[in-house]
Amino acid sequence: MTGALRILVATDKFKGCLGAGEVARDLRTGLAQALPGAEIRLHPVSDGGDGFATELVAHGFTLQTARVSDPLRRPTEAQFAIGQGSAVIEMAASSGLAPLLAHELAPLRADTFGLGELVLAALEQQPERVVIGAGGSATSDGGAGALAALGMAVRASSNTSPEHYGPAALLGLATVDLDALSRVRRRTRFQVATDVTNPLLGRRGAAAVFGPQKGATSSDLDVIERALTHWANLLEDVTGRRLRDAPRAGAAGGMAFGLSAALGADLVDGIDTFAELSGLRDAVSWADLVITGEGSLDAQTTGGKAPVGVLRYARAASVPCWAVVGRSTLTIDGVRRLGFVDHLALTDYANDERSSIEHASRWLQEAGRHLGEHVTSGRLHAPLNRSGGLTG
């Protein structure tokens, strides 16, 4: 290797702790201490959740703010990104879990009406494409609220207009009319970007897998499953297309299914879509070393999460890739079988997991310094020597 070592830090968020950009900056601080001559570029990533829109600002996108509804129909503000002929939306910005306190979780009432309002605001910019990141939702309404905000007409069995479009209301719908959405469909292409491949219904569906994260009890899960089944029957009768079993249809409480059925939205891989929007492939090709990571490296990581996506680009470019994570439940051999050179977890440095979260910035800098020391003599492809602990 000639010239300065080129390092790309392409990390996702550490959920509930630090954003993707904060993680990358802390790692750079530690790396720079050990490798003062290295050229370090930051390229925070997202697979559809937090940061999916905001992290694109560094790649030429601009943020716009709109007044919308939160999952409980309270007024709030949310941002979306505009650039490259696309409007990029984080569903969580309008319909996410983050703004809700534990006692406010309402899995049978929360809806995506605010997401539809955010899409309407984005459409005012006349984008060719609207891309919706599906992570972090508080809703299980099959996208009904968003479609209602965009103009879908419904009739309830009681001949009353629903106050919300959560699962409890979906069970009372008699008919849906999508005619008013035709203008939206004609002028704009829609994509829903997600890191999961679950179908809408069943043991791997939106209710069973994601409902508990949104506060649903066992009895709530039964209601949600029945409601989404009824919703699927209504939409599929109108559109003539059966999409409930499609991979990714269950993402974001079935929002992916609803927008695919009613708007023709393509259901796409989150990290690949972010990579396209942000130029990740070219960034990886520039580097001698790629570092990625997220809060937890576990069995779910292989199912479409950002670190494995970054790893895929690194391997295609024949660039060694390391992972720095909050915690890991995978063995060293398991991590290496995925294709990483090795990994460092903050729990390897902190006294306990609580400390690794509360003082994540400190431990990220320490992990960066440690990894930098390890590669000073060109050991980019060599795993750590753990015989006496993490000693590089």
N, C-alpha and C positions, 0 to 999 in steps of 0.2 A: 504494500500500500504506500502510495506517495501522497504528499500533501497532508493537510489537516484532516483528521477523522470527521466524517460527516454523519451526524446522528439525527434521525427523525423520531420525535416523540409524538405518537399518535394514540393517545389514551382516551377512553370513555370516562364518564363520570364515575365517582365512587358514591353510589346512591345514598341519599340521606346524610351526606358528609361533605363532599366537595364536587364542584362542577368539573367537566372535562378539561376546561382551560386552566382551572386552578391546579388540578392534578399535574398537568403537563408543565406548568411553570415551576412547581415545587421540585419535580424531577430534574428539570433543567438546572435549578440552583445547585442541587447536589452533584449532578454530572459535571458542571463547570468547575466545582471545587477540585475534583480529581483530574479533570481534563481541560485545563485552562486554554489550551490551543485548539480544542475541537470546535467545529461549526455545528451548532445545535439549532434545528428548526422545530417549531411546534406546529402540530396539525391535529388538534383535538377532534375527536370523531363522535358520532352518535349513530345508533342503529334504529332510531325512530322515536326515542323518548326525549328527555331533557337535553337541550342543546342542538336538536335537529335543525332548528331554524337559526337560533342565535349564534351558533358557532360558524355559520356561513358568512358572517360579517367580514371575517378575515379574508374571504375569498371573493370579495366584490359585491356581496349582497348588502342591501340596506334594510333596516327594520322600520316597519310601520306599526302604529298603535291603533287599536279599535276598541270601542266601548261595547262589551258583550255581556252575556249572562254566564254565571258560574253553574256548576251542576245542579244547584238548588234554585236557579233562576234569580239569584241576587246579582245586581250590577257589578261588573268588574272591568278591568282593562287587560287586554292581551295583545301580544305582538305577533307579527308574521314577517317573513323575509321576502324580498323581491329582488330578482336578478336572473340573468340568462333566459329571459322570457318565461320564468317560472315564479309562482308564489308558493312559498314553503311554510307550512303550518305545523306547529307542535300541538297535537290535540290536547295535551295536558295543560296548555296555556289557558284554555277556556273550560275544559271539561275534566280536569285532572284531580287527583287525590290531594296534591300538595296544599291547596288552600283550605281544605276541610280539616277541622279538628276531629279527634276520634269519636266524640259523641255526635258529630254532624253527619257521619256516614249514613247514607240513605239508599241502600242498594235497590230498593223497589221503586224509588221515586226519582233519583238522579237521572238526568237525561243530557243529551248532546245538543240541545237547542243553541247553546252558546257557540259550539263548533260551527253550526250552520251560519250563525251571525258573522263569525270570523271569516268563513268562506265568502260570504256576501261582500264583506269589506275588501277581501283580496281580489274579488272579481271586478271591483271598481278600477283596479289597476290594469285590467284587460290582459291578464297573462294568457299565454298559450296553454300552460299546464298548471294545475294545482296539485301539489304533493303534500299529503297529510301524514305526518309521523304519528303512529298509533300507540305510543307507549304512555304509561302512567295514568290511564283513564280511571275515573271514579264511577263509570256508567256501565250499564248492561242493557241498553235500550235498542240494540241492533241498528243504531244510527237513525232511528225514527225521529228523534228530536231535531237532528241536523237537517234531515230531509223536510221536516215541517217548516223549519226556518227558511228553507230554500224555495218553498212554495207547494210542497206536497199537501193535498187535501185528504182528509180522513173523515169517516163517519163512524161514530161509536154506536154500539148496540142500543144505548139509551137515548140516542139522538141528541146528545149533548157534546160540546167540544171539550176534549180532554184538557185539564189544567197542566199536565206534564205528559211526557212520553216514556216514563220509566216502565219497567216490566209490569207493574200493577195496572197501568193504563193500557198497555199493549193487549192485555187479555180481553179488554172491552171493545177493541176495534172491530168494526164490521166490514168496512171497505176502505181501500186506499185509491187515490187518483193521482197519477204521476204526470198528467198532461202538462202541468205548469213547469215541469222540470225540463221539458224538451229544449227550450231555448238555452238553458245552461249546458245541457249535454252537447248541443250543436257547436257552441263556440269555444268550449274548453275541454281539454283532456284531463282526466283525474287519475291520480295514483294514490294508493294507501300503502305506506311503507312500514313494515313491521319486522320484528325479530323472531316471531313465532309462526308456526305452520299449522296451528290447531284448526279443526273444522268448527262450524257453528254449534253443533249439538253433540250430545253423548258424553261418554266418560272423559274424552279429551277436549270437550267443547268449552264454550265461553263461560257457562255457569259453573261447571264442575271444577275447572282448572283455575279460573281467575276470579270467580265470585267471592271466595273467602278473603281475598286481598282487599275487597271493596266493602267488607263488613257484613257479608251475607251469612246468615245462619243456615243450618241444614234445611229448615223449612223454607227460608228465602230461596235457596238454591232450587228447590222444586218449583216454586213460582216462576223463577227466572227461566228455567228450562221449558216450562209449559208456555210462557209468554213468547220466548224466542221461536218456539216451534210454531205457534199461531202466527207470529209475524212472518216467518218464512213461508208459511202456506199462503198468506195474503199476497206477499210480494211475488212469489213464484207463479201464482195464478195470474197476476196482472202482466208479468213480463214474459211468461212462458219459458223461463230458464230456471233450472234447478242448480243453485249455487251453494246450498247449505253444506255440502260435503267438500267444497273446494278448499285446498290448503290455504291457510291464513284467514279464512272466512270468520273464524271466531275471535280474531284480534280485536282488542279494545271493546270487549263486551258485545261483539257482533257488529260493531260499527263498520268493519271491513265488508261484511256480508251486505249490509244495507246499501252502502254506497256503490258496491259492485253491481248489485241487482238494479238499483234505481238510476244510477248515473253512468254505469258502464265503467266504473273505476277499475284499473288494473291493480292487482294485489302483488306487491313487489318486495324484494328483500331490502331491509332498511339500510344495512351497511353498504351494500352495493349502490344504492341510490345516493346515499351521502357521499360515497367515493366519487361518483360521477359528477355531482354538483360541486364538489370541493377540489377536484383534481388530485385525488389521493394516489392514483396509479403513478403519475409523473413524480409526485413527491417521494414515493417509495423508491422509484428507480434512481433518484438522485443520491440516496443514502448508502453508506457503508454498513449501517446498523440501524435497525428499527426497534423501538420500544413501544409496546402497547400495554393495555391493562384495563381493569374495571374493579369494582368493589369486591366481587366474589368470583373466584375461578372454581367452577363446579361442573356437575353433569350437564346443567342447562347451557353452559358456555358453548358447547358444540352445536347447539340447535339454531344458530343464526346470530349469536351475540357478536358485538363489535370486535373483540380481540381476535377471534378466529377469522373474521373477515379480513382484518388487517394482516394477520398471519398469511392468509391466502395470497394477498397481493405481494407480500414480501417473498414468499416462496417462488411465486411466478417470476420475480425479478432476481432470484438467487441471492437475496439479502438476508443475513441472519436476523432472527426476530426473537426478542426477549419479552417476557411479561412481568410487570410489576402490579401486584394486586393487593387488595385489603386483606383478604384471607383466601386460603385455598383448601379445598377438600379433595383435590386430586393428588395422587402420588407423583413423585419426581418422574418415574417411568411413564406415568400417564400423560404428564405434561409434555414430555419429550416425544411420545408417540403422536401427539397432536401435531408436532412439527416445531415447537419452540426449542430454542437452545436450552433454556432453563427459565426459572421464574423466581422472583423474590416476593414474599408476602409481608405486609406490615406487622402481622402477628408474630413474625420471626424476630422482630426488633422490640416491639412493645411488651410490657409485662403481661398484658392480657388484652382481650379483644376490645374491651371498653376503651382502654388507653389508645389502641390502634385507631379508633374512630375519633375520640376527642382530641387527639394530638396527631391526626393524620398528616398534616402539613410537615411537622417535624420529622416523622418517620419516612415520609416520601423523600425528603431531602437526604436523609440518611441512606435510604435504599439507592437513590441516585448516585450518591458519593461512593457507596460500596460497589455498585455495578461499574462505575467509572474506573475505580481502582483495578477491578478485575480485568478490564479490557485494555489497560494501559500498555501491556506488552503484546497486544495483538490477539488476545484470547477471545475474539468475537464469537468463535464457534465452540468454545470449550465451556462446559457446565461448571457451576461453582464447586469448589472443594468444601464439602460439608463434614469432613471427617472430625473436625474439632469445632463444629458449629458453622455459622456463616462467616467464613474467613476468606472468601475470594480465592 
